[in-house]
Amino acid sequence: MGDIHRTQFFNTSQEGKLEAGEILAKVYAALTEKGYNPISQMVGYIMSGDPTYITSHQSARSLITKLERDEILEELVQVYIESKLKG
């Protein structure tokens, strides 16, 4: 066992971590490749939390479950609003 009087450090480096937008783009591409309607499938996942809406192709299911559903909604709303403000 270690010395309980020593401070423990955890590495919280974001290096190698995909951003929400990147994950959504990869999931969208995987759903499209498999012939699914990506918007419908992603909405189904967001509404229900059921990961079977997302294909396991290209590890899309594993990727999307790394995000909380509220993180996905935040990303979508942010991108939507920003696009409307610009144009």
N, C-alpha and C positions, 0 to 999 in steps of 0.2 A: 504494500500500500504506500501511497505517496504521503508526503508531509501535509497534514491538514491545515497547517498554518501558512502555507504558501498560496499566493494568488494564482488562480487558474486563468489561462488565456484561451480564448476561442478564436479561430480564424473565421472572420465573417467577410472575407474577400468576395467581391462580386465578379471577379475574373472568371470568365467562362460561363457566366449565367446569362441566359437569354432574357431579353426584355419581353414584356407582355405583347407588344406589337409584333415582334419577331416570331413568337410562339404562335400567335393568331395567323400570321402569314403562312407559316409552315403547315399548320392544321388545315387552313383553307386550301393550300396546294394539294395536300394529301387527299382531302375529301374530293376535290375536283378530279384528281388522277383516277380515283376509284369510281367516278361517275355519279357521285352523290350531289345533291343540291347543297352546297356548303353553307349557305345562309340558313336554310331550314334546319339543317343538322346542328349548327352551332346555336341557334335560338333554342332548339329542343334541349340541348345540353345546359344552356344557361338557365332556362326555366325550370328544368326538372332536377338537375344535378346528376343525371344518369349518364355515366361516361360511355355507355354503349351507343349513344348517338354519334360518337366520334370513332372513326375507323382506327384500327391499330396499325394500319399501313404507314410506313415511314415514322413509326413511333409517335404518331399524332395523339393518340389517347394518353400515352404516358406524359407527353409534353403539356397537354392542356390541363391535366390534373395537378400539375405543379403550380398552377395559378388558382387563387380563390375566385369564385364566380364574381364577387364584387370588384376584384381587380380587373377582370375582363370587362365588366360594365363601365368602370372608370375609364379604361383605355378607349373603349368605343365612343363614349360620350365626349371625351376630350378631343379625339381626332375629328369627330363629327362637328363639334362646335368650332374648333380651329379652322376647319375647311370652310364653314359657313362665314366666318369672320373675314377670311381672306378673299372670298370671292363672291 
